[in-house]
């Protein structure tokens, strides 16, 4: 684990809020000159604290108006089955997030599709092909109460 000081945490917060900040803007916001700021950002990238930069796209703007949270339960849990399931989940574009769970279900996946008919096709064509799948439970989201937010990096680590 990388040790982060207050300036590193401030850099992480600012970049999470706006990943398109120029180095000069970032340096001004965190109270550094540009060279040390850039060195810190590069060090955070090299340490794997910053893992990438991306655009956040509105699902509705690109025609993906249905969001479903799907809980999957497997009937078998051997290493070969789990590896095959996880590989398959990673390869499905409609699955935008997938989590391994503790508890009654094995996986929670977030799915985006353009319509309920498309979701039905998705279940029939993609989910039912998952090895050792015992059950599928779906909850549809009516709206977003809190969108993807910055990680609370201001909390002490450890």
SULKACOR-V356918 format. One record per pair of residues at least 12 apart in sequence whose ideal C-beta (glycine too) atoms are under 7 Angstrom apart, sorted by the first residue. I is the first residue (numbers start at 0). J is the second residue. D is the distance in whole Angstrom. If there is no record, write none. Layout:
i=I j=J d=D
i=I j=J d=D
This chain:
i=0 j=156 d=7
i=1 j=46 d=4
i=1 j=48 d=5
i=3 j=156 d=6
i=6 j=29 d=6
i=6 j=31 d=7
i=6 j=39 d=7
i=7 j=39 d=6
i=7 j=43 d=6
i=8 j=152 d=5
i=8 j=153 d=6
i=9 j=29 d=5
i=10 j=25 d=7
i=10 j=29 d=5
i=10 j=39 d=6
i=10 j=40 d=6
i=10 j=43 d=7
i=11 j=43 d=7
i=11 j=152 d=5
i=12 j=149 d=6
i=12 j=152 d=6
i=12 j=153 d=7
i=13 j=25 d=6
i=13 j=28 d=5
i=13 j=29 d=6
i=14 j=49 d=7
i=15 j=149 d=4
i=15 j=150 d=7
i=16 j=149 d=6
i=18 j=52 d=5
i=22 j=36 d=6
i=22 j=37 d=5
i=55 j=147 d=7
i=58 j=111 d=5
i=62 j=113 d=5
i=63 j=111 d=4
i=63 j=112 d=6
i=63 j=113 d=6
i=64 j=113 d=6
i=65 j=111 d=7
i=65 j=112 d=5
i=65 j=113 d=7
i=65 j=114 d=6
i=65 j=115 d=6
i=65 j=118 d=6
i=65 j=139 d=7
i=66 j=109 d=7
i=66 j=111 d=5
i=66 j=140 d=4
i=67 j=110 d=5
i=67 j=118 d=6
i=67 j=137 d=5
i=67 j=138 d=7
i=67 j=139 d=5
i=68 j=107 d=6
i=68 j=109 d=6
i=68 j=138 d=5
i=68 j=140 d=7
i=69 j=108 d=5
i=69 j=110 d=6
i=69 j=135 d=6
i=69 j=137 d=5
i=70 j=104 d=4
i=70 j=107 d=6
i=70 j=136 d=4
i=71 j=104 d=6
i=71 j=105 d=6
i=71 j=106 d=4
i=71 j=108 d=7
i=71 j=129 d=7
i=71 j=132 d=6
i=71 j=135 d=6
i=72 j=104 d=5
i=72 j=105 d=5
i=72 j=133 d=5
i=72 j=134 d=4
i=73 j=105 d=5
i=73 j=131 d=5
i=73 j=132 d=6
i=73 j=133 d=6
i=74 j=131 d=5
i=74 j=133 d=4
i=75 j=131 d=4
i=80 j=130 d=5
i=80 j=131 d=5
i=83 j=130 d=5
i=84 j=129 d=6
i=84 j=130 d=6
i=87 j=129 d=6
i=88 j=106 d=7
i=88 j=108 d=6
i=91 j=125 d=5
i=93 j=110 d=5
i=93 j=111 d=6
i=93 j=112 d=6
i=93 j=121 d=6
i=94 j=108 d=5
i=94 j=110 d=6
i=95 j=109 d=5
i=95 j=111 d=6
i=96 j=108 d=7
i=96 j=109 d=4
i=122 j=135 d=7
